[in-house]
Amino acid sequence: MATEPKTATSAWALVWDIFQSDKKRRWGLLAELGLTPVQGMALSSLDADDPPTMSHLGGQIMCDSSTLTGVVDRLEALGYVERRPAPNDRRARCVALTDKGRALQAELRARMSPPPPQLEHLTADEAAQLHDLLATAIARHATGA
């Protein structure tokens, strides 16, 4: 049987397999923190120093406006975020982290930072190679190179 060629498509399939197999851990951590996956994505996407507008946040997490309203309503009710007027558009609202939200965001990021088990089996050199290749892919995409 012939070996499948190693392509960007086959590499992506491997990354996707790791991501999907880690879903139970990630979603479990979110549940422990009292968050749904979409609430976790929203909270982790917020920039504490530059609160996004509702529409920008929705675009970041690929969430339609009606769903996002419910997500932000719940985060606001829990005291993690607050809506503020957008500085350059009085019709728009920004989503800003509260102090309580900043603390939860930091905890969420810290608890999500350990890699999935599959990556823990890489040597330091292999992990560095993987990091560099992924960083190269991101940089080339950003510059269009």
Legacy VTK file of the C-alpha trace (Angstrom):
# vtk DataFile Version 3.0
C-alpha trace
ASCII
DATASET POLYDATA
POINTS 145 float
0.000 0.000 0.000
1.372 3.403 -0.993
2.073 6.012 1.656
-0.049 9.150 1.405
2.019 12.187 0.419
2.722 14.620 3.257
0.874 17.766 2.267
-0.636 20.787 3.985
-3.951 18.930 3.789
-2.624 15.863 5.583
-0.868 18.074 8.156
-4.128 19.924 8.793
-5.925 16.586 9.242
-3.441 15.701 11.988
-3.829 19.072 13.704
-7.619 18.699 13.481
-7.447 15.194 15.002
-5.473 16.540 17.971
-7.832 19.503 18.373
-10.943 17.314 18.248
-9.564 14.688 20.623
-8.829 17.449 23.152
-12.370 18.844 23.066
-13.530 16.907 26.139
-10.710 18.391 28.253
-11.280 21.943 27.002
-15.040 21.818 27.394
-14.665 20.227 30.835
-12.459 23.097 31.983
-14.979 25.605 30.672
-17.791 23.809 32.491
-15.761 23.883 35.734
-15.550 27.657 35.303
-19.290 27.886 34.639
-18.883 28.793 30.968
-20.225 27.380 27.744
-17.776 26.926 24.865
-19.038 30.088 23.126
-18.823 32.089 26.357
-15.269 30.809 26.809
-14.336 31.820 23.260
-15.805 35.276 23.790
-14.106 35.785 27.136
-10.719 34.577 25.912
-10.965 36.753 22.777
-11.445 40.012 24.645
-8.548 42.467 24.739
-8.494 44.063 28.173
-6.845 47.216 26.814
-8.908 47.574 23.645
-12.483 46.366 24.114
-14.007 45.293 20.794
-17.399 46.327 19.548
-20.099 43.704 19.650
-19.885 43.290 15.866
-16.096 42.909 15.940
-16.308 40.315 18.727
-18.974 38.437 16.790
-16.686 38.355 13.767
-13.756 37.133 15.851
-15.648 34.168 17.258
-17.868 33.590 14.202
-21.063 34.175 16.152
-24.206 35.820 14.768
-25.460 38.939 16.505
-28.516 37.382 18.148
-26.479 34.556 19.669
-23.715 36.947 20.705
-26.219 39.163 22.504
-27.219 36.217 24.680
-23.594 35.275 25.305
-22.658 38.820 26.354
-25.858 39.122 28.423
-24.828 36.024 30.403
-21.213 37.177 30.842
-22.507 40.565 31.965
-24.953 38.974 34.438
-22.031 37.001 35.910
-20.043 40.219 36.313
-17.298 39.347 33.812
-17.973 42.021 31.201
-19.768 45.284 30.771
-21.070 47.028 27.705
-19.693 50.504 27.060
-20.333 53.032 24.318
-17.850 52.733 21.466
-15.513 55.741 21.484
-15.932 56.533 17.771
-19.502 55.392 17.113
-22.283 56.239 19.532
-24.510 53.557 17.955
-22.056 50.748 18.722
-21.317 49.110 22.059
-17.991 47.698 23.189
-17.563 44.639 25.401
-15.106 45.390 28.186
-13.720 43.030 30.793
-14.407 43.861 34.425
-11.782 43.144 37.074
-13.609 39.888 37.775
-13.562 39.117 34.039
-9.830 39.831 33.776
-9.185 37.406 36.626
-11.319 34.706 34.999
-9.702 35.300 31.600
-6.263 34.862 33.181
-7.374 31.656 34.894
-8.957 30.365 31.688
-5.808 31.043 29.675
-3.585 29.460 32.321
-5.725 26.336 32.551
-6.012 26.013 28.764
-2.286 26.505 28.144
-1.064 22.943 28.756
-0.888 21.194 25.393
-3.014 18.187 24.496
-1.443 14.868 25.542
-0.301 14.067 22.002
2.033 17.075 21.993
3.496 16.241 25.387
5.243 13.262 23.737
7.338 15.482 21.473
10.961 16.091 22.326
12.003 19.681 22.979
13.541 19.864 19.487
10.412 18.438 17.858
8.187 20.868 19.757
10.429 23.730 18.642
10.213 22.572 15.005
6.424 22.335 15.203
6.240 25.778 16.785
8.472 27.311 14.122
6.534 25.724 11.257
3.182 26.886 12.622
4.567 30.382 13.268
5.897 30.469 9.691
2.489 29.462 8.325
0.789 32.203 10.342
3.330 34.855 9.325
3.175 33.970 5.632
-0.606 34.041 5.689
-0.576 37.446 7.392
1.802 38.923 4.822
0.348 37.102 1.830
3.750 35.607 1.051
LINES 1 146
145 0 1 2 3 4 5 6 7 8 9 10 11 12 13 14 15 16 17 18 19 20 21 22 23 24 25 26 27 28 29 30 31 32 33 34 35 36 37 38 39 40 41 42 43 44 45 46 47 48 49 50 51 52 53 54 55 56 57 58 59 60 61 62 63 64 65 66 67 68 69 70 71 72 73 74 75 76 77 78 79 80 81 82 83 84 85 86 87 88 89 90 91 92 93 94 95 96 97 98 99 100 101 102 103 104 105 106 107 108 109 110 111 112 113 114 115 116 117 118 119 120 121 122 123 124 125 126 127 128 129 130 131 132 133 134 135 136 137 138 139 140 141 142 143 144
